[in-house]
């Protein structure tokens, strides 16, 4: 055995405070970049670029089919990478500039393009953005697995990192809210669509530049200290990398949970849509008002409603994220997921009932406490699912002798992107189901508010942030009843894995 090999001490912390903080700041930068896509791209495509609804639907679905190939492929590439700068870190530095550029291009509408050309442009940029984002995302969320061999410390790094990532994702939402009030005053004579174009391009520039700098900063401060030697070429009798992943029952349960919880993204992804067509707050709009006055009142309402919904999501999500490290000391991951998801389902049912019974102009305020509670699972799932994947990788390494850190993170990346795509698909399907076509409305040069729609249409849009995500929470709790990497079994795996690693020559720098 190599005399330089250090025993793996799972009772101590390995990550210095500065490194810990810098990793979290990188997570905030990534959150800014991802949020402009996940929260606003569906609204931009449907209500600003005014692409056909069926095209947006197919684009989201087909892009996720490609991700099912691209994400695991990236995971395998990262796991097989060996450079003097590390396995994970170089990809973050290499990808951050292309991600920032493509993030800007996603919200840029080329002048003079007809609808067909816009569809081609949007499709190419969207798919390229997803591929480039994966290049950095998979290694970044794999880093906690090589920053420390201590499962408890790894859980803390992931928990706080995900929390700060969520804080970063709230920054574009704050900018959106502010610009909703400012832009109509800067461009009072512009149409609502032109105002939205200006608003989205500003958000894209700020989030891409600032988020990109924070994201890239993690490369210079994070250390990969768990050095697992590369395995020799696989014997044909051994299962392939992908087969090991599919045969890892706990990991598959976490993936299934993630897929079933896709509806959790709707409170954020659908907030602008619900603000446009589901709810209205503000002074009464009368027939004798000019179009410019109506447009300003509608824009103010959209900004107010979307801001309140985003704040509710943030309070519920960040609140649960902040208490996760304390809950982890008393309860296992399985119990936390089941309880928070059932709590979120119950709150969503109440939100739905209140939204149906209360007048449209006041429903939002009556629903605020229940929307906050319904968003508690967002934080619990975002943090805990990543920590559970780390435990699943421990289990797989303990059982097979192989550890595929990046491929495990690729599963999480794919599930997250699939979840956002499913949420966006649900939004587009709702538009089609209630026969709401933004492009046709804008073609008539009408100024439309939620109050101009039939009550059934408004409630259908409102359901996107109430009962639909609630049902998703209920479903995703089911796989967790079969998850068993908890208690004595987890402790046994951690102890025996440390002994195996020492015997294998795994070093901890």
Secondary structure, 3 states (H helix, E strand, C coil): CCCCCCCCCCCCCCCCHHHHHHHHHHHHHHHHHHHHHHHHHHHHHHHHCCCCHHHHHHHHHHHHHHHHHHHHHHHHHHHCCCCCCCCCHHHHHHHHHHHHHHHHHHCCCCCCCCHHHHHHHHHHHHHHHHHHHHHHHHHHHHHHHHHCCCHHHHHHHHHHHHHHHHHHHHHHHHHHHHHHHHHHHHCCCCCHHHHHHHHHHHHHHHHHHHHHHHHHHHHHCCCCCEECCCCCCCCCCCCCHHHHHHHCHHHHHHHHHHHHHHHHHHHHHCHHHHHHHCCCCCCCCCCCCCHHHHHHHHHHHHHHHHHHHHHHHHHHHHHHHHHHHHHHCCCCHHHHHHHHHHHHHHHHHHHHHHHHHCCHHHHHHHHHHHHHHHCHHHHHHHHHHHHHHHHHHHHHHHHHCCCCHHHHHHHHHHHHHHHHHHHHHHHHHHHHHCCCCHHHHHHCCCCCCHHHCCHHHHHHHHHHHCHHHHHHHHHHHHHHHHCCCCHHHHHHHHHHHHHHHHHHCCEEC
